[in-house]
């Protein structure tokens, strides 16, 4: 056999292996490159999503979500009968429920440890675009390959804590996120796209649980890198007696 052909075949085989046997970090780099430039992703300090949220296509409420580095978030859901605020300030988490017809009627609840862990993972996930979850003592590993909607995908398993695991399925050809599954079996799908300061975001995100209940968030506006005061996230002070 011609030695050059043998060497050429070996080189092609090695190339094929490197294209399929990538590390989790390499897949993350590919997925990040699809979302935006490294300078834009690393330079982001806050995100604000505004839009609507509805359950099974009904009961739409106005939605305002803020994430700010390092680990702050504030979710405000406004309906005709209830305004609900859920917030995180690093290790402090709280929920406030307000009667919009009489704002003096409200209830404040401090969140427990598992709830705060989930909010911390959620904030980190939204602010850091897949990277550095080890700083929350999390891990990322490749979970194999699988077809989703007829698309050849690689699975990346993001384990923030033992009880908070996101399995993401990426198109092997394009590194597009096809779907996400949570540890409880909730399936998360993204639709459409919007761009803010050169970063790609979905226009709609749907969460469907095992019973078929679907919660859909539709974004109307995305604003990056504004500075929000600490008071937006801090536990509200109780009124003096």
C-alpha positions in Angstrom: 0.0 0.0 0.0 1.2 3.5 -0.7 2.7 5.0 2.4 1.2 8.4 1.7 -2.3 6.9 1.5 -1.8 5.2 4.8 -0.6 8.5 6.4 -3.5 10.4 4.8 -6.1 7.9 6.1 -4.6 8.1 9.6 -4.8 11.9 9.6 -8.4 11.8 8.5 -9.3 9.3 11.2 -7.6 11.5 13.8 -9.5 14.5 12.6 -12.8 12.6 12.8 -12.1 11.6 16.4 -11.3 15.1 17.5 -14.5 16.4 15.9 -16.7 13.9 17.9 -14.7 13.3 21.1 -14.6 16.9 22.4 -14.4 17.8 26.0 -17.2 19.5 28.0 -15.1 22.7 28.0 -14.8 22.6 24.2 -18.5 22.1 23.8 -19.2 25.0 26.1 -16.8 27.2 24.0 -18.7 26.2 20.9 -22.1 27.0 22.5 -20.8 30.4 23.8 -19.4 31.3 20.4 -22.9 30.9 18.9 -24.4 33.2 21.6 -21.9 36.1 21.1 -18.3 37.2 21.2 -16.2 36.5 24.3 -15.8 40.2 25.0 -19.6 40.7 25.0 -20.3 37.6 27.2 -17.6 38.3 29.7 -18.4 42.0 29.8 -22.0 41.5 30.7 -22.9 42.7 34.2 -26.7 42.5 34.3 -29.7 41.4 32.2 -33.3 42.7 32.4 -36.1 40.7 30.7 -39.5 42.2 30.4 -42.5 40.5 28.8 -45.3 38.2 29.8 -45.7 34.8 31.5 -48.7 32.5 31.1 -49.7 29.0 32.2 -51.2 26.7 29.5 -51.8 29.6 27.3 -53.9 31.6 29.8 -53.7 33.8 32.8 -51.0 36.0 31.3 -49.2 38.3 33.7 -46.6 41.0 33.2 -43.1 39.8 33.9 -40.0 41.8 34.9 -36.8 39.8 35.7 -33.4 41.3 36.6 -30.2 39.4 37.1 -27.1 41.3 38.3 -23.6 40.1 39.0 -22.4 38.5 41.1 -25.5 36.8 42.5 -28.6 39.0 42.5 -32.0 38.5 41.0 -35.5 40.0 41.2 -38.6 38.5 39.5 -41.7 40.6 39.5 -45.0 39.1 38.3 -47.9 41.4 38.0 -51.6 40.2 37.7 -54.9 41.8 38.3 -55.3 40.1 41.7 -51.7 39.7 42.9 -48.2 41.2 42.5 -45.5 38.7 43.4 -41.8 39.5 43.9 -39.1 36.8 44.4 -35.6 38.1 45.0 -32.1 36.9 45.8 -29.3 38.9 47.3 -26.4 36.5 47.4 -27.3 34.2 50.3 -30.6 36.0 51.2 -33.8 35.1 49.4 -37.3 36.4 49.9 -40.8 36.5 48.5 -43.3 39.3 48.8 -47.0 39.0 47.8 -48.9 42.3 47.4 -52.6 43.1 46.8 -52.4 45.5 43.8 -55.8 46.9 44.7 -54.5 47.8 48.2 -50.7 47.8 48.3 -50.7 48.2 52.1 -51.8 44.5 52.2 -48.7 42.4 51.7 -47.0 39.3 53.0 -43.2 38.7 53.2 -41.7 35.3 53.4 -38.0 34.4 53.8 -36.9 31.6 51.5 -35.3 28.4 52.9 -31.9 26.9 52.0 -33.0 24.7 49.1 -35.0 27.6 47.5 -32.0 29.9 47.9 -29.7 27.3 46.3 -32.0 27.1 43.3 -32.1 30.9 42.9 -28.3 31.1 43.2 -27.9 28.4 40.4 -30.5 30.2 38.3 -28.7 33.6 38.7 -25.3 32.1 37.9 -26.7 30.3 34.9 -28.2 33.4 33.4 -25.2 35.7 34.1 -22.3 33.5 33.1 -23.4 31.7 29.9 -22.5 28.1 30.9 -19.1 28.9 32.2 -17.4 28.5 35.7 -20.1 26.7 37.6 -17.3 25.1 39.6 -17.2 28.4 41.5 -20.5 27.3 42.9 -19.0 23.8 43.5 -20.9 22.5 40.4 -19.7 20.2 37.6 -20.2 19.8 33.9 -19.7 16.5 32.1 -20.6 15.0 28.7 -23.6 12.7 29.1 -23.4 10.9 25.8 -25.2 11.5 22.5 -28.9 11.3 21.6 -31.2 12.3 18.7 -33.7 15.0 19.6 -36.3 16.0 17.0 -34.2 14.0 14.5 -31.1 16.0 15.3 -27.9 14.4 16.4 -27.1 16.0 19.8 -24.5 15.9 22.5 -25.7 16.0 26.1 -24.0 18.3 28.6 -25.0 17.7 32.2 -24.7 20.8 34.5 -24.9 19.7 38.1 -25.0 22.8 40.3 -25.9 20.8 43.4 -27.1 17.1 43.7 -30.6 18.4 43.7 -30.2 20.9 40.8 -29.2 19.4 37.5 -29.7 20.7 34.0 -29.1 18.4 31.0 -28.7 20.4 27.8 -28.9 18.9 24.3 -26.8 20.7 21.7 -26.9 20.2 18.0 -23.6 18.5 17.1 -23.4 20.4 13.8 -24.1 23.9 15.0 -23.9 23.9 18.8 -27.5 25.2 18.9 -29.3 24.4 22.1 -32.2 22.0 21.1 -33.7 21.4 24.6 -33.0 21.4 28.3 -34.2 18.9 30.9 -34.3 19.4 34.7 -33.7 16.8 37.3 -37.5 16.6 37.8 -38.2 15.9 34.2 -39.3 19.4 33.2 -38.5 20.0 29.5 -37.4 23.5 28.5 -37.6 24.7 24.9 -36.5 28.0 23.3 -38.1 29.6 20.3 -37.1 32.5 18.1 -34.3 34.9 18.9 -33.5 38.4 20.0 -30.2 40.3 20.1 -29.0 42.7 22.7 -25.6 44.3 22.4 -24.5 41.5 20.1 -25.7 38.6 22.3 -28.3 36.1 21.1 -31.3 35.4 23.4 -34.5 33.4 22.8 -37.7 35.3 22.2 -39.8 32.6 24.0 -39.0 30.0 26.7 -41.5 27.2 27.5 -41.3 24.9 30.5 -43.3 21.7 30.3 -43.6 19.3 33.2 -44.4 15.6 33.2 -48.2 16.3 33.6 -48.2 18.4 30.5 -48.5 21.8 32.3 -46.7 24.4 30.4 -45.4 27.8 31.6 -44.4 30.1 28.8 -42.3 33.3 29.1 -42.4 35.6 26.1 -39.8 38.4 26.1 -40.6 41.8 24.7 -37.4 43.6 25.6 -33.9 42.7 26.9 -31.6 45.3 28.4 -28.0 44.6 29.3 -25.4 46.2 31.6 -27.6 48.7 33.5 -26.7 49.1 37.2 -29.4 48.4 39.7 -29.3 49.6 43.3 -28.7 47.1 46.1 -32.2 48.0 47.6 -33.8 46.2 44.6 -32.6 42.9 46.0 -32.2 43.4 49.7 -34.7 41.9 52.1 -37.4 44.6 52.6 -37.4 46.2 56.0 -40.4 45.5 58.2 -42.5 48.5 59.2 -41.8 49.9 62.7 -44.4 49.0 65.3 
